[in-house]
Amino acid sequence: MNDYSDIIALPHPVSKKHPQMGRLERAAQFAPFAALGGYEELIAEYSKAMEKRAKEVENPEAHAAVRDGETKQNAE
């Protein structure tokens, strides 16, 4: 198995054509990005809908009154 002893002592190569990249530019390459545009907004919207639904389940009488009120208004 190769233990890299033949290259371990060599100096780090430095390009004569390309200047060394600064820390900020190098860090920007590894910064997180939004791979799925709009995903965070979609999750927030879904979360709000689920919270609303959970409140309706916790208080079914209030939900029924609102539902019945809407039904009566729609019938008129």
C-alpha positions as CSV (number, residue, x, y, z in Angstrom):
1,M,0.0,0.0,0.0
2,N,1.3,3.5,-0.8
3,D,2.0,5.7,2.2
4,Y,2.7,8.8,0.1
5,S,6.2,9.0,1.3
6,D,7.4,9.9,-2.1
7,I,5.3,13.1,-2.3
8,I,4.7,14.0,1.4
9,A,7.7,16.3,1.6
10,L,7.1,18.1,-1.7
11,P,6.2,21.8,-1.5
12,H,2.5,22.8,-2.1
13,P,2.1,23.8,-5.8
14,V,1.4,27.5,-6.4
15,S,0.1,28.6,-9.8
16,K,1.9,31.3,-11.6
17,K,-1.1,32.0,-13.9
18,H,-3.9,32.1,-11.3
19,P,-3.7,34.2,-8.1
20,Q,-4.6,32.4,-4.9
21,M,-8.3,32.7,-4.0
22,G,-9.1,34.8,-0.9
23,R,-10.8,33.3,2.1
24,L,-14.2,35.0,1.4
25,E,-14.3,33.8,-2.2
26,R,-13.4,30.3,-1.2
27,A,-15.9,30.2,1.6
28,A,-18.6,31.4,-0.8
29,Q,-18.2,28.2,-2.8
30,F,-19.3,26.2,0.2
31,A,-22.1,28.5,1.4
32,P,-25.6,27.0,1.6
33,F,-27.9,27.8,-1.3
34,A,-31.6,27.4,-2.0
35,A,-31.7,24.3,-4.1
36,L,-35.5,24.4,-4.1
37,G,-36.8,27.9,-4.7
38,G,-40.0,28.6,-2.7
39,Y,-39.6,25.5,-0.5
40,E,-39.4,27.5,2.7
41,E,-42.5,29.5,1.9
42,L,-44.4,26.4,1.0
43,I,-43.5,24.7,4.3
44,A,-44.5,27.8,6.3
45,E,-47.9,27.9,4.5
46,Y,-48.5,24.2,5.1
47,S,-47.5,24.7,8.8
48,K,-50.0,27.5,9.2
49,A,-52.8,25.3,7.6
50,M,-51.9,22.4,9.9
51,E,-52.0,24.7,13.0
52,K,-55.4,26.0,12.0
53,R,-56.7,22.5,11.5
54,A,-55.3,21.4,14.9
55,K,-57.1,24.3,16.6
56,E,-60.4,23.2,14.9
57,V,-59.9,19.7,16.1
58,E,-59.2,20.9,19.7
59,N,-62.4,23.0,19.7
60,P,-65.0,21.2,17.5
61,E,-67.9,23.2,18.9
62,A,-66.5,26.5,17.6
63,H,-65.6,24.9,14.3
64,A,-69.1,23.5,13.9
65,A,-70.7,26.9,14.7
66,V,-68.5,28.6,12.1
67,R,-69.2,25.8,9.6
68,D,-73.0,26.0,10.2
69,G,-73.0,29.8,10.0
70,E,-71.2,29.6,6.7
71,T,-73.7,27.0,5.5
72,K,-76.7,29.2,6.4
73,Q,-75.2,32.2,4.7
74,N,-74.5,30.2,1.6
75,A,-78.1,28.9,1.6
76,E,-79.6,32.4,1.6
